[in-house]
Amino acid sequence: MTTSTKVSVIVPVYNVEKYLMKCLDSLVAQTLEDIEIIVINDGSTDHSQQIIENFHHKYPGKIKFFEKANGGLSDARNFGLEKAIGKYIGFVDSDDFVTPDMFLEMYELAEKHQAEMVICNLQKINEDGIVVQKLEQIPNMPEKIELETHISVFSDISYFACNKLFLNSLFNDFRFRKGVHFEDIQLVPQLLLQCKTIAQTQNYHYQYLERANSISKTHTERGLDILEAVEDVEVAFWKSPYKHHEKALKNFQILEGVYTYLAYLAFVKDEQIYTKMTQYLKSFRQERKISTKELLSYTRFGRNYLLSLPTRKKIYYLLVFFGLGNFLRRLNF
């Protein structure tokens, strides 16, 4: 691909008029030159389109916008990928924002190390602008990471799309899966398996907004999409150059298929759905021969994962692992 555009940033938009200006302000303020910001209005019914058009008129050389019928996050991102001409691709959710130097530093790291993927730290911000949680991504690792010698990152990193910069060609044969939740867990590990080299910065460039109303979201059996995502990644793993690293796959299955899944399951209120999802997890573990001992001894970034968790989470996982999940629910823990 021959282009002077260094980075294409894809921004799906759906009814976020309250937050969109802050997001786009942070993108047009990027210190990286030769950047395009592709904004996709995914069928918004609020004033988001007017905000987008105002930004386009003010920054016509940076903002490109498109309107489409509502199809969900994956569909909007895929639409953006079809339009992107940058050497690298970034994704920013329209209620979040980023630091001014995010894409400059990540682009320079990609070029410096010939890395197909670059990762930065992110932090959760509440609606008052207060940092509520810092999410360190790859602690105690070098700036340049060769996957063959550091394959543990495959099972250790968090698979957000939004805190990463991707070589555009990684998407030649891949798209986000439509109609599912947890599309990042489904696709981003598959993209990583195509990489030889990744790079990272410890800067907290990505600011993830934790909306006040998001905590009360209903958790449903769509959480089963987590297990389906893991299954898709398993297929890709056995076709990848890293298929001889079976321990890395087992650890991925433990982190995403058990711990991430259980974190979601904890907030499922409907008893029938909870029972159904619990049975799916039991089958998932049996098919992959994931023992309780392996869950208890699982390490992430060199530390025992369970011991690194807050006490409340630790108790929750331990009770579930030892078959006391229903007791936990009776306690309304």
TATADA-V137029 format. One record per residue. N is the residue number from 1. RES is the residue in one small letter. SS is DSSP state (hx for helix, st for strand, lp for the rest). PHI is phi in whole degrees, -180 to 180 (none if undefined). PSI is psi in whole degrees, 0 to 359 (* if undefined). Layout:
{{N & RES & SS & PHI & PSI} {N & RES & SS & PHI & PSI}}
//
This chain:
{{1 & m & lp & none & 122} {2 & t & lp & -104 & 115} {3 & t & lp & -157 & 148} {4 & s & lp & -89 & 352} {5 & t & lp & -78 & 120} {6 & k & lp & -80 & 316} {7 & v & st & -137 & 135} {8 & s & st & -106 & 124} {9 & v & st & -106 & 121} {10 & i & st & -100 & 125} {11 & v & st & -125 & 98} {12 & p & st & -74 & 140} {13 & v & st & -128 & 129} {14 & y & lp & -148 & 105} {15 & n & lp & 51 & 57} {16 & v & lp & -127 & 37} {17 & e & lp & -56 & 331} {18 & k & lp & -70 & 332} {19 & y & lp & -116 & 346} {20 & l & hx & -65 & 321} {21 & m & hx & -61 & 318} {22 & k & hx & -65 & 321} {23 & c & hx & -62 & 308} {24 & l & hx & -69 & 326} {25 & d & hx & -58 & 318} {26 & s & hx & -69 & 334} {27 & l & hx & -84 & 319} {28 & v & hx & -71 & 344} {29 & a & lp & -89 & 5} {30 & q & lp & -61 & 137} {31 & t & lp & -77 & 347} {32 & l & lp & -74 & 126} {33 & e & lp & -85 & 170} {34 & d & lp & 58 & 50} {35 & i & st & -120 & 141} {36 & e & st & -118 & 140} {37 & i & st & -113 & 110} {38 & i & st & -100 & 110} {39 & v & st & -105 & 123} {40 & i & st & -114 & 112} {41 & n & st & -81 & 108} {42 & d & st & -91 & 56} {43 & g & lp & 78 & 32} {44 & s & lp & -62 & 147} {45 & t & lp & -114 & 5} {46 & d & lp & -102 & 208} {47 & h & lp & -94 & 19} {48 & s & hx & -59 & 319} {49 & q & hx & -62 & 321} {50 & q & hx & -64 & 320} {51 & i & hx & -63 & 316} {52 & i & hx & -60 & 313} {53 & e & hx & -64 & 322} {54 & n & hx & -61 & 317} {55 & f & hx & -67 & 320} {56 & h & hx & -62 & 317} {57 & h & hx & -66 & 326} {58 & k & hx & -79 & 326} {59 & y & lp & -130 & 63} {60 & p & lp & -63 & 335} {61 & g & lp & -81 & 348} {62 & k & lp & -113 & 319} {63 & i & st & -93 & 122} {64 & k & st & -114 & 135} {65 & f & st & -131 & 153} {66 & f & st & -141 & 148} {67 & e & st & -115 & 142} {68 & k & st & -151 & 164} {69 & a & lp & -67 & 150} {70 & n & lp & -61 & 126} {71 & g & lp & -137 & 1} {72 & g & lp & 96 & 170} {73 & l & hx & -60 & 312} {74 & s & hx & -61 & 316} {75 & d & hx & -63 & 319} {76 & a & hx & -67 & 318} {77 & r & hx & -63 & 317} {78 & n & hx & -63 & 322} {79 & f & hx & -60 & 317} {80 & g & hx & -65 & 323} {81 & l & hx & -63 & 326} {82 & e & hx & -67 & 333} {83 & k & hx & -94 & 342} {84 & a & lp & -72 & 135} {85 & i & lp & -118 & 1} {86 & g & lp & -70 & 156} {87 & k & lp & -66 & 328} {88 & y & st & -125 & 156} {89 & i & st & -122 & 135} {90 & g & st & -126 & 156} {91 & f & st & -126 & 131} {92 & v & lp & -130 & 127} {93 & d & lp & -75 & 145} {94 & s & lp & -75 & 355} {95 & d & lp & -105 & 4} {96 & d & lp & -106 & 177} {97 & f & st & -150 & 169} {98 & v & st & -134 & 163} {99 & t & lp & -75 & 158} {100 & p & lp & -61 & 331} {101 & d & lp & -99 & 7} {102 & m & hx & -54 & 303} {103 & f & hx & -78 & 336} {104 & l & hx & -67 & 310} {105 & e & hx & -65 & 317} {106 & m & hx & -69 & 323} {107 & y & hx & -63 & 314} {108 & e & hx & -64 & 324} {109 & l & hx & -66 & 319} {110 & a & hx & -60 & 315} {111 & e & hx & -71 & 318} {112 & k & hx & -60 & 318} {113 & h & hx & -107 & 4} {114 & q & lp & 51 & 47} {115 & a & lp & -91 & 137} {116 & e & lp & -82 & 345} {117 & m & st & -147 & 139} {118 & v & st & -127 & 140} {119 & i & st & -125 & 139} {120 & c & st & -124 & 165} {121 & n & st & -74 & 162} {122 & l & st & -140 & 162} {123 & q & st & -139 & 148} {124 & k & st & -88 & 134} {125 & i & st & -120 & 137} {126 & n & lp & -87 & 180} {127 & e & lp & -70 & 349} {128 & d & lp & -92 & 2} {129 & g & lp & 82 & 13} {130 & i & lp & -92 & 134} {131 & v & st & -71 & 121} {132 & v & st & -104 & 341} {133 & q & st & -161 & 133} {134 & k & st & -100 & 129} {135 & l & st & -113 & 93} {136 & e & lp & -75 & 132} {137 & q & lp & -96 & 309} {138 & i & lp & -133 & 78} {139 & p & lp & -73 & 151} {140 & n & lp & 58 & 36} {141 & m & lp & -130 & 155} {142 & p & lp & -69 & 167} {143 & e & lp & -64 & 319} {144 & k & st & -103 & 129} {145 & i & st & -126 & 117} {146 & e & st & -87 & 121} {147 & l & lp & -64 & 325} {148 & e & lp & -60 & 325} {149 & t & lp & -96 & 347} {150 & h & lp & -130 & 49} {151 & i & lp & -66 & 347} {152 & s & lp & -59 & 334} {153 & v & hx & -64 & 336} {154 & f & hx & -58 & 322} {155 & s & hx & -100 & 354} {156 & d & hx & -100 & 325} {157 & i & lp & -75 & 160} {158 & s & lp & -88 & 137} {159 & y & lp & -98 & 51} {160 & f & lp & -73 & 143} {161 & a & lp & -82 & 333} {162 & c & lp & -76 & 342} {163 & n & lp & -105 & 25} {164 & k & st & -130 & 152} {165 & l & st & -115 & 130} {166 & f & st & -117 & 139} {167 & l & st & -63 & 130} {168 & n & hx & -54 & 321} {169 & s & hx & -66 & 345} {170 & l & hx & -60 & 334} {171 & f & hx & -91 & 7} {172 & n & lp & -54 & 319} {173 & d & lp & -118 & 16} {174 & f & lp & -135 & 145} {175 & r & lp & -143 & 161} {176 & f & lp & -67 & 141} {177 & r & lp & -78 & 127} {178 & k & lp & -79 & 152} {179 & g & lp & 75 & 15} {180 & v & lp & -126 & 155} {181 & h & lp & -86 & 165} {182 & f & lp & 60 & 41} {183 & e & hx & -65 & 334} {184 & d & hx & -68 & 317} {185 & i & hx & -64 & 329} {186 & q & hx & -74 & 319} {187 & l & hx & -99 & 314} {188 & v & hx & -60 & 320} {189 & p & hx & -61 & 326} {190 & q & hx & -67 & 324} {191 & l & hx & -67 & 320} {192 & l & hx & -61 & 322} {193 & l & lp & -67 & 346} {194 & q & lp & -88 & 348} {195 & c & lp & -86 & 152} {196 & k & lp & -104 & 323} {197 & t & st & -133 & 134} {198 & i & st & -123 & 164} {199 & a & st & -133 & 162} {200 & q & st & -147 & 154} {201 & t & st & -125 & 145} {202 & q & st & -88 & 3} {203 & n & st & -73 & 143} {204 & y & st & -90 & 75} {205 & h & st & -78 & 327} {206 & y & st & -96 & 129} {207 & q & st & -110 & 106} {208 & y & st & -94 & 118} {209 & l & st & -79 & 124} {210 & e & lp & -98 & 100} {211 & r & lp & -69 & 148} {212 & a & hx & -62 & 324} {213 & n & hx & -86 & 355} {214 & s & hx & -75 & 336} {215 & i & hx & -67 & 331} {216 & s & hx & -92 & 9} {217 & k & lp & -60 & 142} {218 & t & lp & -77 & 132} {219 & h & st & -97 & 128} {220 & t & lp & -124 & 188} {221 & e & hx & -71 & 2} {222 & r & hx & -65 & 346} {223 & g & hx & -61 & 340} {224 & l & hx & -62 & 339} {225 & d & hx & -60 & 335} {226 & i & hx & -62 & 313} {227 & l & hx & -67 & 323} {228 & e & hx & -66 & 322} {229 & a & hx & -62 & 316} {230 & v & hx & -61 & 319} {231 & e & hx & -62 & 319} {232 & d & hx & -64 & 320} {233 & v & hx & -67 & 323} {234 & e & hx & -58 & 316} {235 & v & hx & -60 & 315} {236 & a & hx & -66 & 323} {237 & f & hx & -61 & 315} {238 & w & hx & -72 & 349} {239 & k & lp & -100 & 358} {240 & s & lp & -91 & 168} {241 & p & lp & -69 & 352} {242 & y & lp & -107 & 16} {243 & k & lp & -65 & 343} {244 & h & lp & -79 & 352} {245 & h & lp & -94 & 67} {246 & e & hx & -64 & 330} {247 & k & hx & -64 & 325} {248 & a & hx & -64 & 320} {249 & l & hx & -66 & 316} {250 & k & hx & -60 & 318} {251 & n & hx & -67 & 324} {252 & f & hx & -63 & 316} {253 & q & hx & -61 & 322} {254 & i & hx & -69 & 312} {255 & l & hx & -67 & 308} {256 & e & hx & -85 & 317} {257 & g & hx & -78 & 338} {258 & v & hx & -114 & 297} {259 & y & hx & -66 & 311} {260 & t & hx & -64 & 319} {261 & y & hx & -62 & 314} {262 & l & hx & -66 & 326} {263 & a & hx & -62 & 324} {264 & y & hx & -73 & 315} {265 & l & hx & -60 & 331} {266 & a & lp & -59 & 336} {267 & f & lp & -106 & 12} {268 & v & st & -83 & 119} {269 & k & lp & -90 & 325} {270 & d & lp & -68 & 124} {271 & e & hx & -64 & 318} {272 & q & hx & -65 & 318} {273 & i & hx & -67 & 320} {274 & y & hx & -60 & 315} {275 & t & hx & -63 & 317} {276 & k & hx & -62 & 314} {277 & m & hx & -69 & 327} {278 & t & hx & -65 & 320} {279 & q & hx & -66 & 322} {280 & y & hx & -62 & 320} {281 & l & hx & -65 & 320} {282 & k & hx & -60 & 315} {283 & s & hx & -65 & 319} {284 & f & hx & -57 & 314} {285 & r & hx & -67 & 318} {286 & q & hx & -63 & 317} {287 & e & hx & -64 & 330} {288 & r & hx & -103 & 4} {289 & k & lp & 53 & 49} {290 & i & lp & -92 & 109} {291 & s & lp & -86 & 162} {292 & t & hx & -63 & 324} {293 & k & hx & -61 & 319} {294 & e & hx & -66 & 323} {295 & l & hx & -66 & 320} {296 & l & hx & -72 & 330} {297 & s & hx & -98 & 359} {298 & y & lp & -59 & 131} {299 & t & st & -115 & 144} {300 & r & st & -128 & 125} {301 & f & lp & 52 & 39} {302 & g & lp & 81 & 1} {303 & r & st & -118 & 145} {304 & n & st & -61 & 122} {305 & y & lp & -66 & 313} {306 & l & hx & -61 & 317} {307 & l & hx & -69 & 339} {308 & s & hx & -83 & 352} {309 & l & lp & -84 & 159} {310 & p & lp & -61 & 154} {311 & t & hx & -55 & 316} {312 & r & hx & -61 & 315} {313 & k & hx & -66 & 320} {314 & k & hx & -58 & 313} {315 & i & hx & -64 & 317} {316 & y & hx & -57 & 308} {317 & y & hx & -63 & 317} {318 & l & hx & -62 & 316} {319 & l & hx & -64 & 320} {320 & v & hx & -65 & 316} {321 & f & hx & -61 & 329} {322 & f & lp & -100 & 23} {323 & g & lp & 76 & 22} {324 & l & lp & -111 & 27} {325 & g & hx & -62 & 319} {326 & n & hx & -67 & 324} {327 & f & hx & -60 & 320} {328 & l & hx & -61 & 317} {329 & r & hx & -68 & 325} {330 & r & hx & -65 & 329} {331 & l & lp & -77 & 350} {332 & n & lp & 55 & 46} {333 & f & lp & -70 & *}}
//
